[in-house]
């Protein structure tokens, strides 16, 4: 069943997760001014799914039940599914200008579904059947899941089992007849304060001595022992103060509402456990998830980049600089980078390969290339936007001064530019650019779905350099037998 926007918001209101923000317990995520924009962004994934014009991108047919489902709960069954996923993400980015948070859970479902099949084939375990039942539950109830992968990691020189504090990585602390008990934390968890379910996965490939850390499972977001500590974000005090202009993107906020997710002796029933000490498969699950998630970035960052390019072109018109050749050239450069990102996401989807269970996974090399380009291009797009917008963006007075009769006329007068453009329009647009190119956005582009080095590791693994050497030898006329 497809949830509506109101269905989603009401269902989140019914949950009772433990959330802390700015040192205080949050009683209702739906009603908190700092959290509400993130809920608005996530609710767009429900609202648009019920729009007949968006049905082809936003919905799919479940390969399990044959019913129409939200694409965010779908396991991709073809390259075409993966292409539609990228197009859906870009469309939603256009509507929110922010992170709508369901991608991580969607990618976790796909990674788990394909990996548990391979795990069961080799080990004779029951994980794929459990995963399929959980997937059916998510699809039939149109649930939003948070994919929890990134552990705090502690001392990066040491493996999980070597840490001074074993809780630096999520691990099994007790095995019982009815399930397991886990402890640890997941950092930077997008959408965790407004999701229905939490899907936990390992954060890296593991060895036998780390087998207690090879664990994957799902629990409801308000399960006892789950504590969510919301992170600081750009302009959160402005939102809390009820600002409109100063927050930039008032309705949908910045990035995705990340939190530290503490798992303090959380009980997980066996039917919700998808990996339990099968350390040999931790690396495969991580790589599958990374591939699915990195595939997305040309869609979401491409869509956000479209808005930044549009805002930059518009602010140039407001300033009267739109005809300057260097301004036009910078906007063209932004467009080129946006389309390069998007093209990479489409390419890795077209080159997708079928896994053993019948689901499709994007091409890993191309997916990692997409994300690696994001770590560079988004910074450059932001730099060009700052260049075009000018220094006023960094020193604008508060909207409270615009509302103050004693200062309003001065601001209206001295922050005007092109005569027929209201000063308030200029201020709103500058704040939007500030919001969409903030440090929070840039850092998420750098480290979301893995840091640049993690992609370079995958390049080395996937490059098939020996084959490339043989190609060079053939063209150069080199025969290794001649050297003997």
C-alpha positions in Angstrom: 0.0 0.0 0.0 1.3 3.4 -0.9 1.3 5.8 2.0 0.3 9.4 1.5 2.2 12.3 2.9 -0.2 12.6 5.8 -0.1 8.8 6.4 3.7 9.1 6.7 3.7 12.1 9.0 1.0 10.5 11.2 2.9 7.2 11.4 6.1 9.0 12.5 4.0 10.8 15.1 2.9 7.4 16.5 6.5 6.3 17.0 8.3 7.1 20.3 12.0 7.1 19.6 14.5 8.5 22.1 15.8 11.7 20.5 18.1 14.3 22.0 18.8 17.7 20.3 20.7 20.6 21.8 20.8 18.9 25.2 17.1 18.3 25.5 14.8 15.3 24.9 12.6 15.8 21.8 9.0 14.8 22.5 7.8 15.0 19.0 10.1 14.9 15.9 7.2 15.9 13.7 6.6 19.2 15.6 10.1 20.3 16.4 11.2 23.3 14.3 14.7 22.0 13.7 13.5 18.5 12.6 10.4 19.5 10.7 12.2 20.5 7.4 13.8 17.0 7.3 10.4 15.4 7.8 9.0 17.6 5.0 11.7 16.5 2.6 11.1 12.8 3.4 7.3 13.3 3.1 7.9 14.4 -0.5 8.8 10.8 -1.4 5.3 9.8 -0.3 3.5 12.8 -1.8 5.0 12.5 -5.3 4.5 8.7 -5.4 0.7 9.4 -5.4 1.0 11.9 -8.3 -0.1 10.1 -11.5 2.4 12.2 -13.5 5.3 10.7 -11.5 4.0 7.2 -11.2 6.4 5.6 -13.6 9.5 6.9 -11.7 8.1 6.8 -8.2 6.5 3.4 -8.1 7.4 -0.2 -9.1 5.9 -3.7 -9.1 7.1 -5.8 -6.3 8.8 -9.0 -7.6 7.6 -10.7 -4.3 3.9 -9.8 -4.3 3.2 -8.4 -7.7 1.7 -5.3 -6.1 2.5 -1.6 -6.8 5.0 -0.3 -4.3 7.0 2.9 -3.7 10.3 2.6 -5.6 12.1 3.3 -2.4 11.1 -0.1 -1.1 12.0 -1.9 -4.4 14.8 -4.3 -5.2 15.9 -3.5 -8.7 15.2 -6.2 -11.2 16.8 -4.7 -14.3 19.1 -2.0 -15.5 15.9 -0.1 -16.4 14.9 -0.1 -12.7 18.2 1.4 -11.8 17.9 4.1 -14.4 14.5 5.0 -13.1 15.9 5.1 -9.6 18.5 7.8 -10.7 15.9 9.8 -12.6 13.6 9.6 -9.6 16.3 10.9 -7.3 17.1 13.9 -9.5 13.4 14.8 -9.8 13.0 14.7 -6.0 16.2 16.8 -5.6 14.6 19.4 -7.8 11.5 19.5 -5.5 13.3 19.6 -2.2 16.8 21.1 -2.9 17.8 18.9 0.0 18.2 15.3 1.1 15.0 13.3 1.2 16.7 10.5 3.2 15.2 7.3 1.9 18.0 6.4 -0.5 20.2 4.8 2.3 17.5 2.5 3.4 16.6 1.5 -0.2 20.2 0.7 -0.9 20.5 -1.3 2.3 17.5 -3.4 1.3 19.1 -4.1 -2.1 22.5 -4.9 -0.7 21.0 -7.2 2.0 18.7 -9.0 -0.4 21.5 -9.9 -2.8 24.1 -10.7 -0.2 21.9 -12.9 2.0 21.1 -15.0 -1.1 24.8 -15.6 -1.7 25.4 -16.2 2.0 22.7 -18.8 2.2 23.9 -20.6 -0.9 27.4 -21.1 0.6 26.5 -21.5 4.3 23.0 -23.0 4.2 21.8 -20.3 6.5 18.2 -18.9 6.7 19.0 -15.2 6.2 17.6 -14.7 2.7 14.1 -16.0 3.7 14.2 -13.6 6.7 15.3 -10.7 4.6 12.6 -11.4 2.0 9.9 -11.4 4.8 11.3 -8.2 6.2 11.3 -6.7 2.7 7.7 -7.7 2.2 6.8 -6.0 5.5 8.6 -2.8 4.4 6.9 -2.8 1.0 3.3 -3.6 2.2 3.5 -0.8 4.8 5.6 1.6 2.7 8.1 2.1 5.5 11.1 4.4 5.5 14.3 2.7 6.6 17.6 4.1 7.7 20.6 2.2 6.6 23.1 2.2 9.5 26.6 1.3 8.4 29.2 3.8 9.6 30.7 2.9 13.0 32.6 5.5 15.1 35.7 3.3 14.5 37.8 4.5 17.4 41.6 4.1 16.8 41.8 3.7 13.0 45.0 1.8 13.3 43.2 -1.1 15.1 40.7 -3.7 13.9 37.3 -3.8 15.7 38.4 -6.6 18.1 41.6 -4.7 19.0 39.9 -1.5 20.1 40.4 -0.4 23.7 36.7 0.1 23.8 34.9 -2.8 22.0 31.8 -0.6 21.5 33.6 1.5 18.8 32.0 -1.0 16.4 28.6 -2.5 16.7 29.0 -6.1 18.0 27.1 -9.1 19.5 27.3 -9.1 23.2 24.9 -12.0 23.9 23.3 -14.8 21.9 20.0 -16.1 23.3 17.5 -18.8 22.2 15.2 -16.0 21.0 17.7 -13.6 19.4 20.8 -11.6 20.0 21.8 -8.5 22.0 24.0 -5.9 20.4 25.9 -2.9 21.6 27.8 0.0 19.9 26.9 3.0 17.8 26.4 4.2 14.2 27.5 7.7 13.4 26.1 10.3 10.9 22.9 8.4 10.4 20.7 10.2 7.8 17.0 10.3 8.4 17.2 8.3 11.6 14.9 10.5 13.7 12.1 10.2 11.2 12.4 6.6 9.9 10.3 3.6 10.8 13.0 0.9 10.7 16.7 0.8 11.3 18.8 -1.6 9.1 22.3 -2.2 10.6 25.2 -3.5 8.6 28.9 -4.0 9.2 31.1 -1.1 8.2 34.1 -2.9 6.7 35.5 -6.3 5.6 36.3 -8.4 8.6 38.6 -11.3 9.7 37.8 -14.3 11.9 39.0 -12.6 15.0 36.4 -9.8 14.4 33.4 -12.2 13.8 31.3 -10.8 16.7 31.2 -7.6 14.6 29.9 -9.3 11.5 26.3 -8.7 12.3 23.3 -7.3 10.3 19.8 -6.9 11.5 16.7 -4.7 11.5 14.8 -3.2 14.4 12.0 -0.5 14.7 13.3 3.0 15.4 11.8 3.1 18.8 13.2 -0.2 20.0 14.4 0.0 23.7 18.1 0.8 23.8 18.2 2.9 20.7 19.2 6.5 21.4 19.4 9.2 18.7 21.5 12.3 19.3 20.9 14.8 16.6 23.8 16.6 15.0 24.4 20.3 14.6 23.7 21.6 11.1 24.0 24.9 9.2 21.3 27.4 10.2 19.7 25.1 12.9 19.5 28.0 15.3 17.9 30.2 12.7 15.2 27.5 12.2 14.7 27.2 15.9 14.2 30.9 16.1 11.5 30.8 13.5 13.4 32.5 10.7 12.1 32.4 7.2 14.5 34.3 4.9 17.7 33.5 6.9 17.4 29.7 6.7 17.5 29.8 2.9 15.5 26.6 2.3 12.9 27.0 4.9 10.6 24.1 4.0 13.2 21.4 3.4 16.4 22.4 5.3 19.9 21.2 4.7 21.2 17.7 3.9 19.4 14.8 5.7 19.1 15.3 9.4 22.0 13.2 10.6 22.3 11.8 14.2 24.5 9.6 16.3 22.7 6.3 16.7 23.5 4.6 20.0 22.6 0.9 20.4 22.7 0.3 24.1 22.2 -3.5 24.6 19.5 -3.7 22.0 17.7 -7.0 21.7 17.1 -8.3 18.1 14.8 -11.4 17.6 16.2 -14.0 15.3 13.7 -13.3 12.5 15.2 -9.9 12.2 18.9 -11.1 12.1 20.4 -11.3 8.6 24.0 -12.0 9.4 25.5 -13.4 12.7 29.3 -13.9 12.7 29.6 -14.8 9.0 32.6 -12.6 8.8 33.5 -13.8 5.3 30.5 -12.0 3.8 30.9 -8.7 5.7 33.1 -7.2 2.9 30.7 -8.3 0.2 27.7 -6.6 2.0 29.7 -3.4 2.4 30.8 -3.3 -1.2 27.3 -4.1 -2.5 25.8 -1.3 -0.4 28.5 1.1 -1.4 27.9 0.4 -5.1 24.1 0.9 -4.8 24.6 4.1 -2.7 27.3 5.7 -4.8 25.2 5.1 -7.9 22.7 7.7 -6.5 25.0 10.7 -6.2 24.8 11.8 -9.8 21.0 12.0 -9.4 20.8 13.7 -6.0 23.8 16.0 -6.4 23.0 16.6 -10.0 19.5 17.7 -9.0 20.8 19.9 -6.3 23.4 21.3 -8.7 20.7 22.2 -11.1 19.1 24.4 -8.5 22.5 26.0 -7.5 23.2 26.7 -11.2 19.7 28.2 -11.6 20.1 30.3 -8.4 23.5 31.5 -9.6 22.1 32.6 -13.0 19.2 34.3 -11.3 21.4 36.2 -8.8 23.5 37.4 -11.8 20.3 38.8 -13.3 19.4 40.5 -10.0 22.9 42.0 -9.9 22.9 43.1 -13.5 25.9 40.9 -14.4 24.2 38.2 -16.4 25.6 39.3 -19.7 29.3 39.3 -18.6 31.1 36.7 -20.5 32.9 35.3 -17.4 29.6 34.9 -15.6 28.1 33.0 -18.5 31.2 30.8 -18.7 31.0 29.9 -15.0 27.3 28.9 -15.3 28.1 26.8 -18.3 30.9 25.1 -16.3 28.5 24.4 -13.5 26.0 22.8 -15.9 28.8 20.7 -17.5 29.8 19.3 -14.1 26.1 18.6 -13.2 25.5 16.6 -16.4 28.8 14.7 -16.0 27.7 13.5 -12.5 24.2 12.6 -13.8 25.7 10.8 -16.9 27.9 8.7 -14.6 24.9 7.6 -12.6 23.0 6.6 -15.7 26.1 4.8 -17.1 26.7 2.6 -14.1 23.0 1.8 -14.2 23.1 0.8 -17.8 26.1 -1.4 -17.2 24.4 -3.2 -14.3 24.9 -6.9 -13.9 22.5 -9.6 -12.6 23.3 -11.1 -9.2 22.7 -14.7 -8.3 19.3 -14.0 -6.8 18.1 -12.2 -10.0 18.4 -8.6 -8.7 20.6 -6.2 -10.5 23.6 -4.3 -9.1 25.2 -1.2 -10.8 28.6 -1.4 -12.3 31.0 -0.9 -9.3 33.8 0.9 -11.1 31.4 3.4 -12.7 29.4 3.9 -9.5 32.6 4.7 -7.6 33.6 7.1 -10.3 30.4 9.0 -9.8 30.9 9.4 -6.1 34.6 10.3 -6.6 33.6 13.1 -9.0 31.0 14.3 -6.4 33.8 14.8 -3.9 35.3 17.3 -6.3 32.6 18.8 -8.5 30.2 19.8 -5.7 33.0 21.9 -4.2 33.7 23.5 -7.5 30.0 24.2 -8.2 29.8 25.8 -4.8 32.9 27.9 -5.4 31.5 29.2 -8.7 28.2 30.0 -7.0 30.0 32.0 -4.3 32.0 33.8 -7.0 28.9 34.8 -8.9 26.9 35.7 -5.8 29.5 38.0 -4.3 30.5 38.8 -0.8 27.2 40.1 0.4 26.1 36.5 1.0 28.5 36.2 3.9 27.6 39.5 5.6 23.9 40.0 5.2 22.0 41.4 8.2 19.4 39.3 9.8 15.8 39.2 8.5 14.9 40.6 12.0 16.7 43.8 11.0 14.6 43.8 7.8 11.5 43.6 9.9 12.7 46.3 12.3 11.2 49.7 11.4 14.4 51.5 12.6 16.6 49.6 10.1 14.3 48.2 7.4 14.6 51.2 5.1 18.4 51.2 5.3 18.6 47.5 4.3 16.0 47.9 1.6 17.9 50.9 0.2 21.5 49.7 0.4 21.0 46.1 -0.5 19.1 46.8 -3.6 20.7 46.1 -7.0 18.7 46.1 -10.3 15.9 48.6 -9.8 12.9 46.4 -10.6 14.0 43.5 -8.3 12.7 43.8 -4.8 15.5 43.8 -2.2 13.8 41.0 -0.3 14.0 38.8 -3.4 17.8 39.3 -3.6 18.2 38.5 0.1 16.1 35.4 -0.2 18.1 34.1 -3.1 21.5 34.8 -1.5 20.3 32.9 1.6 19.2 30.0 -0.5 22.7 29.8 -2.1 24.3 30.1 1.3 22.1 27.2 2.5 22.7 25.0 -0.5 26.5 25.5 -0.5 27.1 25.4 3.3 29.9 23.4 5.0 27.3 20.8 6.0 26.4 20.2 2.3 30.1 20.1 1.2 31.1 17.7 3.9 28.3 15.4 3.1 29.4 15.4 -0.5 32.9 14.5 0.6 32.2 11.8 3.1 28.6 10.6 2.4 28.7 7.0 0.9 32.4 6.9 1.8 35.4 9.2 1.7 37.4 9.7 -1.5 40.0 7.1 -0.4 37.4 4.4 -0.2 36.5 5.0 -3.8 40.2 4.9 -4.8 40.5 1.5 -3.0 37.7 0.2 -5.2 39.3 1.7 -8.3 42.4 -0.4 -7.6 40.4 -3.5 -6.9 38.2 -3.2 -10.0 40.7 -1.7 -12.5 41.9 -5.1 -14.0 45.3 -3.4 -14.5 46.9 -6.6 -15.7 44.5 -6.8 -18.7 45.4 -3.1 -19.5 49.1 -4.0 -19.5 48.4 -6.8 -21.9 46.6 -4.4 -24.2 49.6 -2.2 -24.2 52.0 -5.1 -24.8 50.0 -6.2 -27.8 50.0 -2.8 -29.5 53.7 -2.3 -28.7 54.6 -5.7 -30.2 56.0 -7.0 -26.9 56.1 -10.8 -26.5 57.2 -11.9 -23.0 58.5 -15.2 -24.5 61.2 -13.2 -26.4 62.7 -12.2 -23.1 63.3 -15.8 -22.0 
